[in-house]
Amino acid sequence: MKTIFKVLLSLILLLLLSNFFLKGNATVQRSIEIERPLNQVFMKVANVSEWAKWDPWCTSDSTISNTFPGAIYGLNAQRTWTSEESGIGSMTITAIELNKKIEFDLQFSAPFESEAKVIFTFEQIQGKTKATWAMTQEFSFFFRVFGLLADKMIGPDFERGLQNLKSITETSREAFHILMFDKAEFYVYSKRENCATAEIGTTLEAAYGYLIDKMAEDEISIFGKPICIYHSYTDTEVELEAAIPVHQITKPSEYTKTIPAATVLKATYVGAYDKTQAAYDALDTFAAKNELSISDGHYQIFITDPGTVTDPNKWVTEIYYSVEY
């Protein structure tokens, strides 16, 4: 009996002494490549309500209950949970760089108290998105030895979660893949008009012709596809602004304008201009799902020239909403 006691005491002392030589934290990190655009992957992580669909503990724990006390996207967005298996905890976004990085504070209050820092980073590599999930956990002095086991204990769960993330993102069958990103400021020559909704096409055609003539007078070249900015829209009347991008503004006038940098949502629509409602519905759904505030105006960029592509089923239009913060 004394021998057993001495062995146990020796083991305890060894564990305690080893803590003097071990780091007070441990980092677990895993990565995966996903064949989808950067923002589609980013939003599955940045929207904390989406975690229930791919997080390895959410998908395997039937007793877990998630709540969202405040915002579900952006700085200070939070998910809290209670579970008979996973305990009680919360995760809060403490820093976010659109399509680049998200940082979380992770806190557990049961079955024991602990804290960790989680960082997701995103990188576009040869048409794929590389997502990296890293967690650094602090250990009190007496528990530093558990840091040696962190990678083997948690690493496989990270791998499973990232595989879930890859699967649900790559198998998405949404009609429109809405993208959110930061768009730099750009410059245009523009002309504002009011017209009947049925006369949008002829009004834009006349306005673009006027602007092209004005740009020729100012010796300015076109630097992009034509744009239509909508300021108000009803079934009968529209206030719009025809705009043509330019490289820079050398002679400010009533026709020159700077479109400020903004975070935008973009939907790409293929088809006739009078059938775009489905794309707008998809943009509205995306904004509501992520609880985003959208500015009143929006704009379209006409990628395809109807003068050269006569089949309206092949016309390509990009539709942009601006996100307010």
C-alpha positions in Angstrom: 0.0 0.0 0.0 2.8 2.4 0.9 4.5 1.6 -2.5 1.3 2.5 -4.4 1.0 5.7 -2.4 4.6 6.6 -3.1 4.1 6.0 -6.8 1.0 8.1 -6.9 2.7 10.9 -5.0 5.7 10.7 -7.4 3.4 11.0 -10.3 1.6 14.0 -8.8 4.9 15.7 -8.0 6.1 15.0 -11.5 3.0 16.5 -13.1 3.3 19.6 -10.8 7.0 20.1 -11.5 6.5 19.7 -15.2 4.1 22.7 -15.2 7.2 24.9 -14.5 8.6 24.0 -17.9 5.4 24.1 -20.0 3.8 27.0 -21.8 0.6 28.5 -20.3 -1.3 28.1 -23.5 -1.8 25.8 -26.5 -2.8 26.4 -30.0 -4.8 24.1 -32.3 -5.0 24.9 -36.0 -6.5 23.2 -39.0 -7.2 24.4 -42.6 -9.2 23.3 -45.6 -9.7 24.4 -49.2 -13.3 25.0 -50.4 -14.3 25.3 -54.0 -16.5 28.4 -53.6 -15.9 32.2 -53.7 -14.3 33.8 -50.6 -17.4 35.6 -49.4 -19.7 32.6 -49.5 -17.3 30.8 -47.1 -16.7 33.8 -45.0 -20.4 34.5 -44.3 -20.9 30.9 -43.0 -18.5 31.8 -40.2 -19.2 35.5 -39.7 -23.0 34.9 -39.2 -22.9 33.2 -35.8 -26.3 31.6 -36.4 -24.8 29.6 -39.3 -22.6 27.7 -36.9 -25.4 25.4 -36.0 -25.2 23.9 -39.5 -21.5 23.0 -39.5 -20.0 23.4 -36.1 -18.8 19.8 -35.0 -20.3 20.1 -31.5 -23.6 21.6 -32.7 -24.1 18.9 -35.4 -23.3 16.0 -33.0 -24.9 17.1 -29.8 -28.6 16.6 -29.7 -28.9 18.4 -26.3 -27.4 21.7 -27.4 -29.5 24.8 -27.4 -28.2 28.0 -29.1 -29.3 31.5 -28.5 -28.3 34.8 -30.0 -28.6 37.7 -27.5 -27.9 40.5 -30.0 -26.6 40.8 -33.6 -25.8 37.7 -35.5 -23.3 39.3 -37.9 -20.5 41.8 -37.3 -18.6 43.2 -34.3 -20.0 41.9 -31.0 -22.2 39.3 -32.6 -22.7 36.5 -30.1 -23.8 32.9 -29.8 -24.5 31.3 -26.4 -25.3 27.7 -25.8 -26.3 25.3 -23.1 -25.9 21.5 -23.4 -25.9 18.4 -21.3 -22.8 17.2 -23.2 -20.9 20.4 -24.1 -21.7 22.5 -21.0 -22.4 26.2 -21.0 -20.5 28.8 -23.1 -20.5 31.7 -25.4 -18.6 33.0 -28.4 -18.4 36.7 -29.3 -16.9 38.4 -32.4 -14.2 40.8 -31.2 -12.7 41.8 -34.6 -13.7 41.3 -38.2 -12.1 42.1 -41.5 -14.5 41.4 -44.4 -13.5 38.3 -46.3 -10.1 38.2 -44.5 -10.3 37.5 -40.7 -12.7 37.0 -37.8 -11.6 36.9 -34.2 -13.8 35.4 -31.4 -13.6 35.4 -27.6 -14.7 31.9 -26.4 -15.8 31.5 -22.8 -17.0 28.4 -20.9 -18.7 28.6 -17.6 -19.6 24.8 -17.2 -18.5 22.1 -16.6 -15.6 24.3 -15.7 -14.5 27.9 -16.4 -12.0 28.6 -19.2 -11.3 31.1 -21.9 -9.9 30.8 -25.4 -9.2 33.0 -28.5 -10.5 31.8 -31.9 -9.3 33.2 -35.2 -10.6 32.3 -38.6 -8.6 33.5 -41.6 -9.6 33.3 -45.3 -7.5 33.3 -48.4 -8.3 33.0 -52.1 -6.0 30.4 -53.7 -6.3 29.5 -57.4 -10.1 29.8 -57.5 -10.6 28.1 -54.1 -11.0 29.5 -50.6 -8.6 28.4 -47.9 -10.2 28.6 -44.5 -8.0 28.3 -41.4 -9.5 27.7 -37.9 -7.2 28.4 -35.0 -7.8 28.4 -31.3 -5.4 29.4 -28.5 -6.5 28.3 -25.0 -5.0 29.5 -21.7 -4.3 27.0 -19.0 -3.8 27.8 -15.3 -0.5 26.7 -13.8 -1.8 23.4 -12.4 -3.4 22.4 -15.7 -0.6 23.3 -18.2 0.1 19.6 -18.8 -3.3 19.4 -20.6 -1.9 21.7 -23.2 0.2 18.8 -24.5 -3.1 16.9 -25.3 -5.0 19.8 -26.9 -4.1 19.1 -30.5 -5.0 15.5 -30.3 -8.2 16.1 -28.4 -9.5 19.1 -30.4 -7.8 18.8 -33.8 -10.1 16.0 -35.1 -13.1 18.1 -34.2 -11.8 21.1 -36.1 -11.2 18.8 -39.1 -14.7 17.5 -38.9 -16.2 21.0 -38.6 -14.2 22.3 -41.6 -15.3 19.3 -43.6 -18.9 20.2 -42.7 -18.3 23.8 -43.7 -16.9 22.6 -47.1 -19.8 20.3 -47.7 -22.7 22.7 -47.0 -21.0 25.5 -48.9 -20.1 23.5 -52.0 -23.5 21.8 -52.2 -25.4 25.0 -51.9 -28.1 25.3 -54.7 -29.1 28.9 -54.3 -30.3 30.5 -57.5 -28.1 33.6 -56.9 -24.8 33.5 -55.0 -24.9 36.9 -53.2 -21.5 38.3 -52.5 -20.6 40.9 -49.9 -17.3 42.8 -50.3 -15.7 46.2 -50.0 -15.9 48.2 -53.3 -13.4 51.0 -53.9 -14.6 54.5 -54.8 -14.9 55.2 -58.5 -15.7 58.1 -60.8 -18.5 58.7 -63.3 -20.1 61.2 -65.6 -23.8 61.1 -64.7 -27.2 62.6 -65.6 -30.2 62.4 -63.3 -33.7 61.9 -64.8 -37.3 61.3 -63.8 -39.3 59.1 -66.1 -42.2 56.6 -66.3 -41.2 53.1 -65.3 -42.2 51.9 -68.8 -39.7 54.4 -70.3 -36.6 53.4 -68.4 -34.9 51.9 -71.5 -35.4 54.9 -73.8 -34.5 57.4 -71.0 -31.2 55.6 -70.3 -30.4 55.4 -74.0 -30.9 59.1 -74.4 -28.9 60.0 -71.2 -26.0 57.8 -72.2 -25.8 59.4 -75.6 -25.8 62.8 -74.0 -23.1 61.9 -71.6 -20.9 60.3 -74.3 -21.1 63.6 -76.2 -20.2 65.6 -73.1 -17.2 63.3 -72.4 -16.0 63.8 -75.9 -16.1 67.6 -75.4 -14.0 67.1 -72.2 -11.7 64.6 -74.0 -12.5 61.9 -71.4 -12.6 58.2 -72.2 -15.0 55.6 -71.0 -13.5 53.5 -68.2 -16.1 50.7 -67.6 -19.6 49.4 -68.2 -22.6 51.8 -68.1 -24.4 52.1 -64.8 -27.9 53.0 -63.7 -28.3 54.3 -60.2 -31.9 54.1 -58.9 -32.9 56.8 -56.3 -36.6 55.9 -56.2 -38.7 53.3 -57.9 -42.4 52.7 -58.1 -44.7 50.8 -60.5 -45.3 54.0 -62.4 -42.4 56.4 -61.9 -38.7 56.2 -61.4 -35.9 58.6 -60.4 -32.7 57.3 -61.8 -29.2 58.4 -62.8 -27.4 57.2 -65.9 -23.7 57.0 -65.2 -20.6 56.1 -67.3 -17.3 55.3 -65.4 -14.2 57.3 -66.1 -10.6 56.9 -65.0 -10.5 60.1 -63.1 -12.2 63.5 -63.0 -10.1 66.2 -64.5 -12.7 68.9 -65.0 -15.3 68.8 -62.2 -18.8 69.8 -63.4 -22.5 69.2 -62.8 -22.0 65.9 -64.7 -19.1 64.5 -62.7 -19.5 62.5 -59.6 -17.6 60.3 -57.1 -19.2 57.1 -56.0 -17.8 56.6 -52.5 -16.2 53.4 -51.3 -18.7 51.1 -49.6 -19.4 47.6 -48.5 -21.8 46.2 -51.1 -23.9 43.2 -51.8 -23.8 41.9 -55.4 -26.1 39.7 -57.4 -25.3 38.7 -61.0 -28.4 38.3 -63.1 -28.6 36.8 -66.6 -31.7 37.5 -68.6 -34.0 40.3 -69.8 -33.9 43.5 -67.8 -37.6 43.3 -66.9 -37.2 39.9 -65.2 -34.7 40.9 -62.4 -37.1 40.7 -59.5 -35.8 37.2 -58.5 -32.3 38.7 -58.1 -33.7 41.6 -55.9 -35.6 39.0 -53.8 -32.3 37.1 -53.3 -30.5 40.3 -52.2 -33.3 41.2 -49.8 -33.3 37.6 -48.3 -29.5 37.7 -47.9 -29.7 41.1 -46.1 -32.5 39.9 -43.8 -30.8 36.6 -43.0 -27.6 38.4 -41.9 -29.5 41.4 -40.3 -27.8 43.9 -42.6 -29.0 47.5 -43.0 -29.2 48.5 -46.6 -29.2 52.1 -48.0 -32.3 53.2 -50.0 -30.6 53.5 -53.4 -29.1 50.8 -55.5 -27.4 50.5 -58.8 -27.0 48.2 -61.8 -24.0 47.7 -64.0 -24.8 46.5 -67.5 -22.1 44.0 -68.4 -23.6 43.0 -71.7 -24.2 45.4 -74.5 -27.7 44.7 -76.0 -26.4 46.3 -79.3 -24.0 43.4 -79.8 -25.8 40.6 -77.9 -29.3 40.6 -79.2 -30.6 37.6 -77.2 -32.1 39.0 -73.9 -31.7 35.7 -72.3 -27.9 36.2 -72.4 -27.8 39.8 -71.1 -25.7 40.0 -67.9 -26.5 42.6 -65.2 -24.7 43.1 -61.9 -27.0 44.5 -59.1 -25.5 46.3 -56.1 -26.9 47.2 -52.7 -24.8 49.3 -50.3 -24.5 48.1 -46.7 -24.9 50.7 -43.9 -22.9 50.4 -40.7 
